[in-house]
Amino acid sequence: MPSSQSMRETTFRGNVGAVIIDEVGKVLAFERDDQSGAWQFPQGGLEAGEEPNEAVYREIWEETGIKKASLELLAVHPEWLAYEIPAELRKGGARGQVQKWFLFRFHGNENEIDLLNAVETEFKAWKWTTIQDLIKEIFHFRWPTYKKVCAEFAPFLMLTR
């Protein structure tokens, strides 16, 4: 019988991801606290019995301080997207993640983006940027997923400076 550790290493964790844009289509990116220079979108795991459309608002709030009232849901990626986490980055967890992605427009005040008082301390900085610039600053194993997300949400994104 396989150990619980080996079972985790063969599974993909259920997850949600959020692309948050401003009025002109720039994306809100966050620098990881544990890896300087590594930027990404908010994302996180589904809790037991939680629906993705509930989890995404919880994850955004926990990681960034942004409340649901400041977000307008624009689109949902039609497919679940998966990626494998390199073994050296797994920290004893799942082999990878399978994610449902959501696109939001931010209508709040930028003071609401509060990483210091966020429930989760996953990020240390944030910025508005173009999707092309963000793609250059993410972990390489996320590229295929981010490209699929961006292709689906392209009509809403600022694609040039």
C-alpha positions in Angstrom: 0.0 0.0 0.0 1.4 3.4 -1.0 2.3 5.9 1.8 0.3 9.0 2.2 3.4 11.0 1.1 3.7 9.1 -2.1 -0.1 9.5 -2.7 0.2 13.3 -2.3 3.1 13.3 -4.8 0.9 11.7 -7.5 -2.1 14.0 -7.0 -3.0 17.4 -8.3 -4.5 19.8 -5.8 -7.8 21.5 -6.7 -7.1 25.2 -7.0 -8.5 28.6 -8.2 -6.7 31.4 -9.8 -7.6 35.1 -10.4 -6.6 37.6 -13.0 -7.5 41.1 -11.8 -7.4 43.9 -14.3 -7.8 47.7 -14.0 -9.9 49.9 -16.3 -7.4 49.8 -19.2 -6.7 46.1 -19.0 -3.4 46.0 -17.0 -3.1 43.0 -14.7 -2.5 43.1 -11.0 0.6 41.0 -10.3 2.1 40.0 -7.0 5.7 39.2 -6.0 6.1 36.0 -4.0 7.4 36.5 -0.5 9.6 33.4 -0.7 11.1 34.1 -4.1 12.3 37.6 -5.0 11.6 38.4 -8.7 8.9 35.7 -9.0 5.5 37.3 -9.8 2.1 35.7 -10.2 -1.6 36.1 -9.9 -3.5 35.2 -6.7 -4.3 31.6 -6.5 -5.0 29.0 -3.8 -6.5 25.7 -2.9 -10.1 24.7 -2.6 -11.2 23.8 0.9 -13.4 20.7 1.6 -16.8 21.2 0.1 -16.0 24.7 -1.3 -17.1 25.7 -4.8 -14.5 27.4 -7.0 -16.7 30.5 -7.4 -16.6 30.9 -3.6 -13.0 29.9 -3.2 -11.7 32.5 -5.6 -13.1 35.4 -3.6 -11.8 33.9 -0.3 -8.3 33.5 -1.8 -8.2 37.0 -3.2 -9.2 38.5 0.1 -6.8 36.2 2.1 -3.8 37.0 -0.1 -4.4 40.6 -1.1 -7.0 42.2 1.2 -9.3 42.9 -1.8 -12.9 42.5 -0.9 -15.5 40.9 -3.2 -17.4 44.2 -3.4 -14.5 45.7 -5.2 -14.4 43.1 -7.9 -16.6 42.7 -11.0 -16.6 39.1 -12.5 -15.9 39.4 -16.2 -15.2 35.9 -17.3 -14.5 32.3 -16.2 -12.1 30.1 -18.1 -14.2 27.2 -19.6 -11.7 24.5 -18.7 -9.8 23.3 -15.7 -6.0 23.9 -16.3 -3.3 21.8 -14.8 0.5 22.2 -14.2 3.1 20.1 -12.5 5.3 21.7 -9.8 9.0 20.8 -10.1 10.0 18.3 -7.4 12.4 20.8 -5.8 9.6 23.2 -5.2 6.9 20.9 -3.9 7.7 21.2 -0.2 6.1 17.8 0.5 2.9 18.6 -1.2 1.0 17.6 -4.3 2.6 16.9 -7.7 0.8 19.8 -9.2 -2.4 21.9 -9.4 -5.5 21.8 -11.4 -7.1 25.2 -11.5 -10.3 27.0 -12.4 -9.4 30.6 -13.5 -11.5 33.7 -13.1 -11.2 37.2 -14.6 -12.2 40.3 -12.5 -12.1 44.0 -13.0 -11.0 45.9 -9.8 -13.2 48.8 -8.9 -11.8 49.5 -5.4 -9.3 51.9 -3.9 -5.7 50.8 -4.2 -5.3 51.3 -0.5 -7.5 48.2 -0.2 -4.6 46.1 -1.6 -3.0 45.4 1.8 -0.3 42.7 1.8 0.9 43.6 5.3 -2.4 42.7 6.9 -3.4 39.9 4.5 -4.5 36.6 6.1 -1.8 34.8 4.1 1.7 36.3 3.8 2.4 34.8 0.4 3.2 38.1 -1.3 5.5 41.0 -0.5 4.8 43.5 -3.4 2.2 44.3 -6.0 2.1 46.2 -9.3 -0.1 46.9 -12.3 1.6 45.6 -15.5 1.0 44.3 -18.9 0.5 40.6 -19.4 3.5 40.4 -21.7 5.7 41.8 -18.9 4.3 39.5 -16.3 4.9 36.4 -18.4 8.7 37.3 -18.3 8.6 37.3 -14.4 6.7 34.1 -13.6 8.0 30.6 -12.7 8.7 28.8 -15.9 6.4 25.8 -15.0 3.4 28.2 -15.0 4.0 29.5 -18.5 1.7 27.1 -20.4 -1.2 27.7 -17.9 -0.8 31.5 -18.0 -0.6 31.5 -21.8 -3.9 29.6 -21.9 -5.5 31.9 -19.4 -4.3 34.9 -21.2 -5.5 33.6 -24.6 -9.0 33.1 -23.2 -9.1 36.5 -21.5 -7.3 38.4 -24.2 -10.3 40.6 -25.2 -10.1 42.2 -21.8 -6.3 42.5 -21.4 -4.0 45.4 -22.4 -1.7 43.5 -24.8 0.8 46.3 -25.6 2.3 49.1 -23.6 
